[in-house]
Amino acid sequence: MTQIAAQLYTIRDHIKTRADFEASMSKIRAIGYQAVQTSALGDISDADVARITADNGLTICNTHVSVDDLLTDIDAVIAQHKLWNCRHVAIGSMPPEYRADEAGFRRFAEIADRIGEQLAAADLTFSYHNHSFEFVQFGGRTGLALLLEETDPRHVQMELDTYWIQHGGGDPVAWIKRVSGRMPVVHLKDMVMLPSEDGRGQQAMAEVGAGNMNFPAILAACARAGVEWYAVEQDFCAGDPFDSLAISYRNLRALGLN
């Protein structure tokens, strides 16, 4: 099995119904993917998700779930992941109400630690997925560093997103090294500069290997850091999102990722 997974947020408009989900999983498997990360699913039962992915030879390697679900019914989240034979739980972002200041980041770190401790007791991992707002500085330390340093590594892992690290002014390779042994899943997307009216250019997402980021170095750092799964995610695609997933998959295979 390859270590490359498709993050289903990329095709979120194509997984709203059971029939659409079934058709989309067939397309994902035809591209070559053997694993997916669930996210932004429509009204599809957990049992149907398990059946359809299995029927298409797809492993559910990771998920994105809401903080609210984890706080209000963590037993249901655990049961869902056991049904899907999926060990890795992640959240897509910090809720907005915690982002205003350092105190908010600290409160969220405490909440994340408690959630992670409960999931660890069920033999599940819990990871935080970053964007670029976490690179705000608090006394010379970024919010992302605060989350990393003020949570227990036994309870809170990181699901670094290469694009958003770059977008926030960070060095993806340096951050991957920093979370070595603490990142079971990484999110891969590339960055390009597009023309803009002011002539300064505009950052945009691109297929892995089709942009300006140093993916040979990024992938080498991930291997050294012990990454298990490489999830391709492209929030916005210029064309068909399945075509974008196919381009990223082919480029990752060409870069030597199996």
N, C-alpha and C positions, 0 to 999 in steps of 0.2 A: 504494500500500500504506500502511495506517495504521502508526503507530509503536507501537501498543498491542499488547502480548503477554500471553499467559496463562502464568503460572508454574505448571507442572504439579504442583508439590507441593500446590497447593490441592486437586487431585482425586486425590491419591496412592492412595486406596482404589479408584479406578476405572481404574487403568492397570497392573494386576498381570499380566494375560495379553494375548496378541496380540489376541484378539477384543475384550476390554474396551478396549484401547488404540484399536483401530479405531473402535469405537462412540463413545468419548469424543472423539476428534479430529473426528468428524463433528459432535458437539454443539458443540464449541468453534468450529468454522467457522460453524455455523448462528447462533451468537450474534453473529458479526461479526468475531471475531479472525482475523487473517491471519498471526499469528506465535505461536510458543510458546517457552518456555524449558524444556528437559528437566530433570527432577529426579524422584527416587524411582521410576524405572521398574522394572517387574517383569522377569520373565525373557523379554525380547523382544530379538531380535537387532538389531544396528545396522542391518543391511540392511532389516529390516522397519520399523524406526522411520523410516528414510529414505523408504521406499516409501509408507507409510501417511500420513505428513505431506504428502508431495508430492501424493498422490492427493486429499487434502483441501484443497489449495491453501494449505498452511501452511508458512511459513519457520521453520526452527529458528534463532532469533536469538542464543541464548545457552544455556549449560548450567550445571548444578551437578555437579561431579565430586568424588570424595573425594581428600583429601590423600594417602592411601595409594596410590591408583592413580597419582597424579602422581609419587610418589617411587619406586614400584616398576616402573612400565611406562609412562613418559611417551610412548614411541613409539606405543603402542596408543591413548593418548588423542589424540595428534595425528592418527593415521590415522582415528579415529572422527570427529573434527571435519572433516577433509577430505572424508570420505564424506558428511557431513551439510551440507557447504558452510556451515559455521558458524565464524565467526572468533573469537567471544568465549567464553572459558573462565572459569568462576568456581568458587569453593569456598563452601559454605554457612556455614562457621564455622571458627574456630580449634579444633583438637583440645584436649580438656580438659587434657591434660598440660602445656600451655604457659601456662595461665591464672593460675597461682597467684601470680606475682610479676612484677616488672619484668624480671628476667632471663629469664623464660620468654617474655614478649612479645618481647624482643630476639632470642632464639633463633629464634622463629617468623618474625620479620621477615627474618632472614638466609635461612631456608629458602624463604620466599615469594619473595625476590629471585632466588634461584637457579632456582626453578621458572619464574618469569616470564621470566628471561633465555633459558631453553631454549625456551619457547613463542614468545617474540618472534622467535627465530631461524627458527621455522617460520611466521612471519607470523600468529601468533595472539596475542590479548591475554589477560591473566590478571588477574582481579579478586577482591577480597575482599568478602564480604557480612557486614555487621555484625549483631550483636544488641545487647543493652544492657550486657552484662558488660564490653564494651570501654570503657565510660565510668568505670571504676575510675580513681582518681587515683594517679599516681606522681610525687610531688614537684611537684604543681600542673599536671601534664600528663596528659591522659587516655591510656588505652591505645590508643584509636583514633588519637589524634594521633601517638603513638609509631610506630604502624604506617605512618601516612602519611608521617611525616618521615624515618623510618629505612629506607625502601625507595626504590629508584630509580623515578621516574615512568615511565621507559621500560619497566619490567618489571612493575610492580604498579599496577593501577588500583583504583578503589573501586566497589563496587556497593552504594551506601547504601540502607538500608531506612528509609523515613520513619517508620513506627510505632516501630521499635526505637530510633531516635534520640530520639524524643519520650519513649519509655519510660525511656531512660537519663538523661533530664534535659537533653538537648541540643536545640538549635534546628535543625529540618530545613533551613530556608532558609539559615541561616548555614553549615551544613556543606556543603550543595550548592554554595554559592559557594566554599567553601574547596577543594573538589576540582574546580573548573572546569577543563575540558580533560583530566580524568583519570577520567571516569566515562561509559563508553559505554552502560551499562545502569543504570537506577534501579529499585528495588523500591517499589511503591506499595501501601500499606494504610492504613486510617484507624483512629482511636481513639475509643471512646466510654467513658463512665463508667456502670457498672451499679450498681444498689443492692446494698448489702452489709449483713450483720447488724450490723456496728459503726457503720453510718451514715456511714462515710467514703467509700464508693464503691469500685468495683473497676474497674481498667482492663481493657478488652477490645478485641479487634480488630473492625473493621467494614468494610463495603464502602466503597470510595473515594467520598467525597462524602456519605456517610451518617453521618459522625461529626463530631468537633469540630476537626479539623485544618484549617489554612488552605491548601486545595489550589490556589486561584487563585495564591497567592504561591509555593507549592511548584513548580507547573508553570512559572511564569514564570522562576523561578530555574534550573530544569532546562534550559529552552530557552537561557538565557544561558550555561549551563555546557557546552553542546554535547552533551547527552544524545542518543543515537541511538534507544534503545528504552526504552519505559515498561512494565515488567513488573508486572502485577497479581498479587499474592500475598496470600492470606488463609489463614494456618496453621490457623485454627479458624473454622468457619462455624456460625451458629446453625441454619441449615437446609440445604437442598441446596446443595452447593458450586458447581454449575453455575449456580444461580440467583444466588448471590453474584457469580460472575464476570460474569454478564449485567448485574447492577445496576452494578457498577464500570465496565464497558465503556460502558454508556449514560451514566453520569454523567461519565465522562471526555470522551466525545464532546460532551456538553452544555456542558462547560467549555472547549470549543474545541480539544481535542487530536485531531489527525487521524491 
